[in-house]
Amino acid sequence: MIDSILNAWYTWSRRWKLTPWWPSDTRSMCQQSLIRMLAVAMSQRLEMWRVVGNLAQEHRGSYRRRLLRLAKRLGEGSSLIEALEQTPSVLTQDAVLAIRVATQNGTLPQTLARMAQHHDESLNRRQSHLRQIVIYGAIIAIVMTPILLLVLISLVPMLLEMVGEVGDADGEFVLPWTFHLLKNVSAFVSNAGMWLGLAFIAAVVIVFSPLSSMLRRFASRMFPSANATGRNAELLRVLADSIDAGRPMPSAVSTLARYHFDPRIRQRLLLVRNEVEQGADLWSSMAEARLITAAEANAITRLNSKPAISWMLRRLGQWKHEQFDRRCERWLSLVHPVLIILVASIVVLVCVGFFEFLIQLTYFVSKPQFEL
């Protein structure tokens, strides 16, 4: 009995050491671990639902629930691509699209092996940076919110009552514009405090619920130009996989035009497919649809062998992806300074408002003494 209890405790402690209670990996790392497990299960002919179910035990939070749903669908007999499409955010939309095209082309093992070997480290770096910014902002908000509420709800009205007590019946005391702004903000917070609290609770619920992934997908559809370069890069990589597998390019373009998640790119691919079916050149049609540039189309057309075309597509995809990464990192690097400037501006506004008010009040109280 004692031995069984000690063994159970040892197993639990080892498991706790291996997997922390809090989600420690970024979403990119979690998705990459799933891709690697799928590649191993495919190459070793293992039961995918069992592999995914065991992988779910190594994660925490919402991603564990997604993996368990994926394992359940795979265990019920759904194909891999159907289960992935029915489980949003378990993999990126680009990865699901690549698996869909590979399933149609019969190159799923090769595609999974390629995706397992080439991890997007820049995406993991951006997500880690963004997580640090969110944690920093949350700590600042937790510390500053009670202080600001104390200042706006308690101190500002108390100082305004002091003005009335020192004899400002004629309204001669003029509030500084900084303190006047604090007064207006205090009145707004006092009148709309309940609605602000409900809005804060709703924001927290949205951030820590499945609605956050829905909002991300909605934002990506509303602002397609923000990710256009990165999606074009993934598109070229998928086409390169089809060439390496010896599949005809019109078939790959037709599959992409049918299943691509971005409506804007899907519409352009439909135009390319129609042009190719009428006898037009594939790369010229893609240039006319603004999926690649005219210079890139000319460079690909000059190549004679399929391996050279595949190499060119991968190089172009890598170059576009690097451009997209640099742009994302440049914008992300501005978030932290902007957050610091915003917090500093609030602190300076409150301090200047109070100092100007106290100086003005001191001058107003001592003014009659100087007149005597």
C-alpha positions in Angstrom: 0.0 0.0 0.0 2.8 2.4 1.0 4.8 1.4 -2.1 1.8 2.2 -4.4 1.3 5.6 -2.8 5.0 6.4 -3.2 5.0 5.3 -6.8 1.9 7.4 -7.5 3.4 10.4 -5.8 6.7 9.9 -7.7 4.8 9.7 -11.1 2.8 12.8 -10.3 5.9 14.8 -9.2 7.8 13.7 -12.3 4.8 14.7 -14.5 4.6 18.0 -12.7 8.3 18.7 -13.3 7.9 17.8 -17.0 4.8 19.8 -17.6 4.2 23.0 -15.6 0.8 24.0 -14.4 0.8 27.2 -16.6 1.1 27.4 -20.4 4.8 27.9 -20.9 5.3 27.5 -24.7 4.2 29.9 -27.3 1.4 29.0 -29.7 3.9 28.6 -32.5 5.9 26.1 -30.5 2.8 24.1 -29.6 1.7 24.0 -33.2 5.2 22.9 -34.3 5.2 20.1 -31.7 1.9 18.8 -33.2 3.3 18.9 -36.8 6.4 16.9 -35.6 4.2 14.3 -33.9 2.0 14.0 -37.0 5.1 13.6 -39.2 6.4 10.8 -36.8 3.0 9.1 -36.7 2.7 9.2 -40.5 6.2 7.9 -41.1 6.0 5.1 -38.5 2.3 4.2 -39.3 1.1 5.0 -35.8 -2.4 5.7 -34.7 -2.7 9.5 -35.0 -5.5 9.9 -32.5 -3.4 8.1 -29.9 -0.3 10.2 -30.6 -2.3 13.4 -30.5 -4.1 12.4 -27.3 -0.7 11.7 -25.6 0.7 15.0 -26.9 -2.3 16.8 -25.3 -1.1 15.6 -21.9 2.1 17.7 -22.4 0.2 21.0 -22.8 -1.9 23.2 -20.7 -4.9 25.5 -21.2 -6.8 26.0 -24.3 -4.3 24.2 -26.6 -4.7 21.0 -24.6 -8.5 21.2 -25.2 -8.0 21.7 -28.9 -5.7 18.7 -29.1 -8.2 16.6 -27.2 -10.9 17.6 -29.6 -8.6 16.8 -32.5 -7.7 13.4 -31.1 -11.4 12.7 -30.6 -12.3 13.5 -34.2 -9.4 11.4 -35.5 -10.5 8.5 -33.2 -14.0 8.8 -34.6 -12.7 8.1 -38.1 -12.3 11.6 -39.6 -9.4 12.1 -41.9 -6.5 14.3 -40.8 -7.4 17.2 -43.0 -11.1 17.1 -42.0 -10.2 16.9 -38.3 -7.7 19.8 -38.6 -10.3 22.0 -40.5 -12.9 21.2 -37.8 -10.5 22.2 -35.0 -9.6 25.9 -35.6 -6.3 27.3 -34.3 -4.8 23.8 -33.6 -2.5 24.6 -36.5 -2.0 27.8 -38.5 -4.2 28.4 -41.6 -1.1 28.2 -43.8 -0.2 24.8 -42.3 -3.7 23.5 -42.8 -3.7 24.7 -46.4 -0.4 23.0 -47.1 -1.7 19.7 -45.6 -4.9 20.1 -47.7 -2.9 20.5 -51.0 -0.6 17.6 -50.0 -3.6 15.4 -49.3 -5.0 16.2 -52.7 -1.6 15.6 -54.4 -0.8 12.4 -52.4 2.4 14.0 -50.9 1.3 14.2 -47.3 4.3 12.3 -45.7 6.8 14.5 -47.6 5.0 17.7 -46.7 4.7 16.8 -43.1 8.4 15.9 -43.0 9.3 19.2 -44.6 7.1 21.2 -42.2 8.6 19.4 -39.2 12.1 20.3 -40.3 11.6 23.9 -41.1 10.3 25.7 -38.1 9.4 29.4 -38.3 11.6 30.7 -35.5 10.8 34.3 -36.3 7.1 33.7 -35.5 8.1 32.1 -32.2 10.3 35.1 -31.4 7.5 37.5 -32.2 5.0 35.6 -30.1 7.4 35.5 -27.2 8.0 39.3 -27.5 4.3 39.9 -27.6 3.7 37.8 -24.6 6.3 39.8 -22.6 4.6 43.0 -23.7 1.2 41.7 -22.6 2.6 40.6 -19.2 4.3 43.9 -18.8 1.2 45.8 -19.7 -0.9 43.7 -17.4 1.4 44.3 -14.4 1.4 48.1 -15.1 -2.4 48.0 -15.4 -2.8 46.1 -12.1 -0.6 48.5 -10.3 -1.8 51.8 -11.8 -5.6 51.2 -12.0 -6.2 51.3 -8.2 -4.0 54.4 -7.9 -5.8 56.2 -10.7 -9.2 55.2 -9.4 -8.2 56.6 -5.9 -6.9 59.8 -7.5 -9.9 60.4 -9.8 -12.8 59.2 -7.5 -11.5 60.4 -4.1 -8.7 63.0 -4.3 -10.0 65.1 -7.2 -13.5 65.7 -5.7 -11.9 66.4 -2.3 -9.6 69.1 -3.7 -12.6 70.7 -5.5 -14.4 70.8 -2.2 -11.4 72.6 -0.7 -11.8 75.3 -3.2 -15.4 76.0 -2.0 -14.3 76.0 1.6 -11.6 78.7 1.1 -14.2 81.2 -0.1 -14.5 80.9 -3.8 -18.1 82.0 -3.9 -17.6 84.4 -6.8 -15.8 81.8 -9.0 -12.6 83.8 -9.0 -10.5 80.6 -8.7 -9.5 79.3 -12.1 -8.6 75.7 -12.5 -5.5 74.9 -14.5 -6.3 73.1 -17.7 -4.5 70.0 -16.6 -6.6 69.7 -13.4 -9.7 70.7 -15.4 -9.0 67.7 -17.6 -8.6 65.5 -14.5 -11.9 66.8 -13.3 -13.7 65.9 -16.5 -12.2 62.4 -16.4 -13.2 62.0 -12.8 -16.8 62.9 -13.6 -16.8 60.5 -16.5 -15.4 57.6 -14.4 -17.9 58.4 -11.6 -20.9 58.4 -13.9 -19.8 55.5 -16.2 -18.0 53.4 -13.6 -20.3 50.4 -13.9 -20.1 50.3 -17.7 -16.3 50.6 -17.6 -16.2 47.7 -15.1 -18.4 45.6 -17.4 -16.2 46.5 -20.4 -13.1 45.5 -18.5 -14.6 42.1 -17.5 -15.8 41.5 -21.1 -12.3 42.3 -22.4 -10.7 39.8 -20.0 -13.3 37.1 -20.9 -12.6 37.7 -24.6 -8.8 37.5 -24.2 -8.9 34.3 -22.2 -11.6 32.5 -24.2 -12.0 31.0 -27.7 -13.3 34.3 -28.9 -9.8 35.6 -29.1 -8.9 33.2 -31.9 -12.1 34.1 -33.7 -11.2 37.8 -33.4 -7.7 37.1 -34.8 -9.2 35.3 -37.8 -11.7 38.1 -38.3 -9.0 40.8 -38.2 -6.9 38.9 -40.7 -9.8 38.8 -43.1 -10.7 42.5 -42.5 -7.1 43.6 -43.1 -5.7 41.1 -45.7 -3.0 43.5 -46.9 -1.2 43.3 -43.5 -0.4 39.6 -44.2 -0.3 39.6 -48.0 3.5 39.2 -48.2 3.6 36.3 -45.8 0.7 34.5 -47.4 2.3 34.9 -50.9 5.5 33.3 -49.5 3.5 30.3 -48.2 1.8 30.1 -51.5 5.1 29.8 -53.4 6.3 27.1 -51.0 3.2 25.0 -51.5 3.7 25.3 -55.3 7.3 24.2 -54.9 6.1 21.1 -52.9 3.8 20.2 -55.8 6.6 20.6 -58.3 8.9 18.4 -56.2 6.2 15.7 -56.0 5.9 15.8 -59.8 2.3 17.0 -59.8 1.0 19.3 -62.6 0.9 22.9 -61.6 -2.6 23.6 -62.9 -3.9 20.9 -60.5 -2.1 22.5 -57.6 -3.4 26.0 -58.5 -7.0 24.6 -58.8 -6.7 23.0 -55.4 -5.4 26.3 -53.9 -8.2 28.3 -55.6 -10.7 26.0 -54.0 -9.4 25.7 -50.5 -7.4 28.9 -49.7 -8.6 30.6 -46.6 -7.9 34.1 -47.7 -10.9 35.3 -50.0 -8.7 37.9 -51.6 -6.0 35.4 -52.7 -8.6 32.7 -53.5 -10.3 35.1 -56.0 -6.9 35.8 -57.6 -6.1 32.1 -57.9 -9.5 31.5 -59.5 -8.6 34.1 -62.1 -5.2 32.4 -62.7 -6.9 29.0 -63.0 -9.3 30.3 -65.6 -6.5 31.9 -67.6 -4.4 28.7 -67.5 -7.4 26.6 -68.6 -7.7 28.9 -71.6 -4.1 28.3 -72.6 -2.3 31.2 -70.9 1.1 30.9 -69.3 0.9 30.1 -65.5 3.5 32.5 -64.3 2.4 35.4 -66.5 -1.2 34.9 -65.2 0.1 34.9 -61.6 1.9 38.2 -62.3 -1.3 39.7 -63.8 -3.2 38.6 -60.7 -0.5 40.3 -58.6 0.5 37.1 -56.8 4.1 37.6 -58.0 5.8 40.5 -59.7 6.5 40.7 -63.5 10.2 40.4 -62.8 9.7 37.2 -60.7 7.5 35.7 -63.5 10.2 36.5 -66.1 12.9 34.9 -63.9 10.8 31.7 -63.4 9.9 31.5 -67.1 13.5 31.4 -68.2 14.2 28.3 -66.1 14.0 25.0 -68.1 14.0 22.3 -65.4 11.5 21.6 -62.7 14.1 21.4 -59.9 15.4 24.9 -60.8 11.8 26.2 -60.8 11.2 24.6 -57.4 14.4 26.1 -56.0 13.5 29.5 -57.4 10.0 29.3 -55.8 11.5 28.4 -52.4 14.0 31.2 -52.6 11.4 33.7 -53.5 9.2 32.4 -50.7 12.0 32.7 -48.2 12.8 36.2 -49.4 9.2 37.3 -49.1 8.9 35.7 -45.7 12.0 37.5 -44.5 10.6 40.8 -45.7 7.4 40.0 -43.8 9.3 39.1 -40.6 11.3 42.3 -40.7 8.2 44.4 -41.1 6.4 42.6 -38.3 9.5 43.0 -36.0 9.8 46.7 -36.8 6.2 47.4 -35.9 6.4 45.1 -32.8 9.5 46.9 -31.6 7.4 50.1 -31.4 4.8 48.7 -29.1 6.9 48.6 -25.9 8.2 52.3 -26.2 4.6 53.5 -27.1 3.3 51.7 -24.0 6.0 53.3 -21.8 5.3 56.7 -23.3 1.5 56.3 -22.7 2.0 55.3 -19.0 4.6 58.1 -18.5 2.2 60.6 -20.1 -0.6 59.6 -17.6 1.8 59.9 -14.7 3.1 63.3 -15.8 -0.5 64.6 -16.5 -1.6 63.7 -13.0 1.5 65.1 -11.3 1.4 68.4 -13.3 -2.3 68.7 -12.7 -2.0 68.4 -8.9 1.1 70.6 -8.7 -0.5 73.4 -10.7 -3.7 73.1 -8.7 -1.9 73.3 -5.4 0.2 76.3 -6.6 -2.9 78.0 -7.8 -4.8 77.3 -4.6 -1.8 78.5 -2.4 -1.7 81.8 -4.4 -5.5 82.2 -4.2 -5.5 81.7 -0.4 -2.5 84.0 0.3 -3.7 86.8 -2.2 -5.8 88.7 0.3 -2.9 88.8 2.8 -0.7 90.5 0.2 -3.4 93.1 -0.6 -3.5 94.2 3.1 
